[in-house]
Amino acid sequence: MLQAGNKVGVLTDFGYSKIIYNRYETNSEECSFRLIRNDRKRALRANWWSPDGKDREII
């Protein structure tokens, strides 16, 4: 995870996300995480191999 001020993002060997999220939750069984913004109703579910959300699922 990357942090700039009070925002977080993700950096992996396979890519990165923008540092615009307020918090995150991890799921180690599925190697996935949720990036959560306070101004949105839904979280971005991403994974280690696609942290920018290109193969994303909005939940």
Contact map, one row per residue, 1 for C-alpha under 8 A:
11100001111000000000000000000000000000000000000000000000000
11110001111000000010000000000000000000000000000000000000000
11111111100000000010000000000000000000000000000000000000000
01111111000000000010000000000000000000000000000000000000000
00111110000000000000000000000000000000000000000000000000000
00111111000000000000010000000000000000000000000000000000000
00111111100000000011111000000000000000000000000000000000000
11110111110000000011111100000000000000000000000000000000000
11100011111000011111100000000000001000000000000000000000000
11000001111100011110000000000000000000000000000000100000000
11000000111111111000000000000000000000000000000000100000000
00000000011111110000000000000000000000000000000110100000000
00000000001111100000000000000000000000000000000000000000000
00000000001111110000000000000000000000000000000111100000000
00000000001111111000000000000000000000000000000011110000000
00000000111101111100000000000000000000000000000001110000000
00000000111000111110000000000000000000000000000000111000000
00000000110000011111100000000000000000000000000000010000000
01110011110000001111100000000000000000000000000000000000000
00000011100000000111110000000000000010000000000000000000000
00000011100000000111111100000000001111000000000000000000000
00000111000000000001111100000000001111000000000000000000000
00000011000000000000111110000000001110000000000000000000000
00000001000000000000111111000000111100000000000000000000000
00000000000000000000001111100000111000000000000000000000000
00000000000000000000000111110011110000000000000000000000000
00000000000000000000000011111111100000000000000000000000000
00000000000000000000000001111111000000000000000000000000000
00000000000000000000000000111111000000000000000000000000000
00000000000000000000000000111111000000000000000000000000000
00000000000000000000000001111111100000000000001100000000000
00000000000000000000000001111111110000000000111100000000000
00000000000000000000000111100011111000000000111000000000000
00000000000000000000000111000001111100000011110000000000000
00000000100000000000111110000000111110000011110000000000000
00000000000000000000111100000000011111010111000000000000000
00000000000000000001111000000000001111110010000000000000000
00000000000000000000110000000000000111111000000000000000000
00000000000000000000000000000000000011111000000000000000000
00000000000000000000000000000000000111111110000000000000000
00000000000000000000000000000000000001111110000000000000000
00000000000000000000000000000000000100011111000000000000011
00000000000000000000000000000000011110011111100000000000011
00000000000000000000000000000000011100000111110000001001111
00000000000000000000000000000001111000000011111000001001111
00000000000000000000000000000001111000000001111101111011100
00000000000000000000000000000011100000000000111111101000000
00000000000101000000000000000011000000000000011111100000000
00000000000101100000000000000000000000000000001111100000000
00000000000001110000000000000000000000000000011111111111000
00000000011101111000000000000000000000000000011111111100000
00000000000000111100000000000000000000000000010001111100000
00000000000000001000000000000000000000000001111001111111100
00000000000000000000000000000000000000000000000001111111000
00000000000000000000000000000000000000000000010001001111100
00000000000000000000000000000000000000000001110001001111110
00000000000000000000000000000000000000000001110000001011111
00000000000000000000000000000000000000000111100000000001111
00000000000000000000000000000000000000000111100000000000111
